[in-house]
Amino acid sequence: MRLVTSDGELIQRTAGGDRSAFDDLYRRYARPVFGLALRRLGDRGRAEDAVQETFASIWRSAGSYKPDRGPGAPWLYAVARNAIVDRARNRADLPAEIPDRAAREPEPPDAAEHGWVAWRVHRALEELPEREREVIALAYWSGLSQSEVAEFLGIPLGTVKTRTRSALAHLADLLGEELA
């Protein structure tokens, strides 16, 4: 029986310059990242460029991966999402009209409240079982649909939905306890 090396371990080995670990990550994720980029960008050439940018970024920034903050897949998908967004921005034209007013920035009390809520949610996420935390991270931080999460993880869509419901229920319980 062959043991599968975790994504996180491959990322950590890549950070140390291990080319074979990087190649394993590429074999594991190039296709799903390409599929995601193609769906988001609608153009094969730009999707291929996004895949290249993704893996170049992984090679350069693998040292920034923190295994204690979660599994490797959500980190990798966040890198991919950033590359895809950058590719999409490169195509965006300047707006036809410049707005008359600047966007409203949050007031300091609102910003402080937002920071407090974000900290509480992050703390509660750390309490979730890894399988639940993984689907939440992919859906909410990497911006994947439930179908994309299922495809990425290689699990049935129903399993993703069940884990998501369970994770959200656990979060509600954890956050409810903190509010009490």
C-alpha positions in Angstrom: 0.0 0.0 0.0 1.4 3.4 -1.1 1.0 6.3 1.3 -0.1 9.5 -0.3 2.0 12.6 0.7 -0.3 15.4 2.0 -0.5 18.6 0.1 0.8 20.5 3.0 3.9 18.3 3.2 4.5 18.8 -0.6 4.2 22.5 -0.2 6.7 22.5 2.7 9.1 20.4 0.7 8.7 22.8 -2.2 9.6 25.6 0.1 12.9 23.8 0.7 13.6 23.6 -3.0 12.4 20.0 -3.6 11.6 20.0 -7.3 10.0 16.5 -7.2 7.6 17.7 -4.5 6.7 20.7 -6.7 6.2 18.3 -9.7 3.9 16.2 -7.6 1.8 19.3 -6.7 1.7 20.3 -10.4 0.5 16.8 -11.4 -2.1 16.9 -8.6 -3.4 20.4 -9.2 -2.6 21.7 -12.7 -5.8 20.2 -14.2 -8.3 21.4 -11.6 -6.7 24.8 -11.5 -6.9 25.0 -15.3 -10.6 24.0 -15.1 -11.3 26.7 -12.5 -9.4 29.3 -14.5 -11.2 28.4 -17.7 -14.6 28.6 -16.1 -13.7 32.0 -14.6 -11.8 33.5 -17.5 -13.6 31.9 -20.5 -10.4 31.7 -22.6 -8.0 28.8 -22.9 -4.9 31.0 -23.4 -5.6 33.2 -20.4 -6.5 30.1 -18.3 -3.1 28.5 -19.3 -1.4 31.7 -18.3 -3.2 31.7 -14.9 -2.0 28.1 -14.3 1.6 29.1 -15.1 1.3 32.1 -12.8 -0.2 29.9 -10.1 2.6 27.4 -10.1 5.3 30.1 -10.4 3.8 31.8 -7.3 3.7 28.5 -5.5 7.4 27.9 -6.2 8.3 31.4 -5.0 6.0 31.6 -2.0 5.7 28.1 -0.7 7.6 29.2 2.4 4.6 31.4 3.4 2.4 28.3 3.8 1.6 27.7 7.5 0.4 24.1 8.2 -1.1 25.1 11.5 -3.5 27.4 9.7 -5.1 24.5 7.7 -4.5 22.0 4.9 -2.5 22.8 1.8 -5.3 22.6 -0.7 -7.1 25.8 0.4 -3.7 27.6 0.4 -3.0 26.4 -3.1 -6.4 27.4 -4.3 -6.0 30.9 -2.8 -2.8 31.3 -4.8 -4.7 30.1 -7.9 -7.6 32.4 -7.3 -5.2 35.3 -7.0 -3.5 34.4 -10.3 -6.9 34.1 -12.0 -8.1 37.4 -10.6 -4.9 39.1 -11.8 -5.5 37.6 -15.2 -9.0 38.9 -15.2 -7.9 42.4 -14.2 -5.3 42.5 -17.0 -8.2 42.3 -19.4 -10.4 44.8 -17.7 -10.7 48.1 -19.4 -10.9 51.4 -17.6 -14.5 52.3 -16.6 -16.5 54.3 -19.1 -17.4 56.8 -16.4 -15.4 57.9 -13.4 -17.6 58.0 -10.2 -18.5 61.5 -8.9 -17.8 60.5 -5.3 -15.2 58.3 -3.6 -16.3 55.0 -2.1 -17.4 55.2 1.5 -14.8 53.8 3.8 -15.9 52.2 7.0 -15.8 54.3 10.1 -13.3 53.3 12.9 -16.0 51.7 15.1 -17.3 49.7 12.1 -13.7 48.6 11.2 -13.1 47.5 14.8 -16.3 45.5 14.9 -15.5 43.8 11.6 -12.0 42.9 12.9 -13.5 41.5 16.1 -16.0 39.4 14.2 -13.3 38.1 11.8 -11.1 37.1 14.7 -14.0 35.2 16.4 -14.9 33.4 13.2 -11.2 32.5 12.6 -10.9 31.2 16.1 -14.1 29.1 15.7 -12.9 27.7 12.4 -9.8 26.3 14.1 -12.2 24.2 16.3 -13.8 22.5 13.3 -12.7 19.0 12.2 -10.3 19.2 9.3 -12.8 17.8 6.7 -15.3 20.5 7.6 -12.7 23.3 7.8 -11.4 22.2 4.3 -14.8 22.6 2.5 -15.5 25.9 4.2 -12.0 27.2 3.3 -12.4 26.2 -0.3 -15.9 27.6 -0.6 -15.6 30.8 1.3 -11.9 31.8 1.0 -11.1 30.3 -2.4 -14.5 31.2 -3.8 -15.3 27.8 -5.2 -18.8 26.6 -5.8 -19.9 23.4 -4.0 -19.6 21.5 -7.3 -16.0 22.9 -7.7 -15.2 21.8 -4.2 -16.5 18.3 -4.9 -14.4 18.1 -8.1 -11.3 19.5 -6.4 -11.5 17.1 -3.4 -12.7 14.2 -5.5 -15.7 13.5 -3.4 -19.5 13.4 -4.2 -21.4 16.7 -4.2 -23.7 15.4 -1.5 -20.7 14.9 0.8 -19.6 18.5 0.2 -23.1 19.7 1.1 -23.3 17.5 4.2 -19.9 18.7 5.4 -20.8 22.3 4.7 -24.1 22.0 6.6 -22.3 20.3 9.5 -19.5 22.9 9.5 -21.9 25.8 9.5 -23.9 24.2 12.3 -20.7 23.7 14.3 -19.7 27.3 13.7 -23.1 28.6 14.8 -22.8 26.6 18.0 -19.2 27.8 18.6 -20.0 31.4 17.9 -23.2 31.2 20.0 -21.2 30.0 23.0 -18.8 32.9 22.6 -21.7 35.4 22.5 -23.2 34.1 25.7 
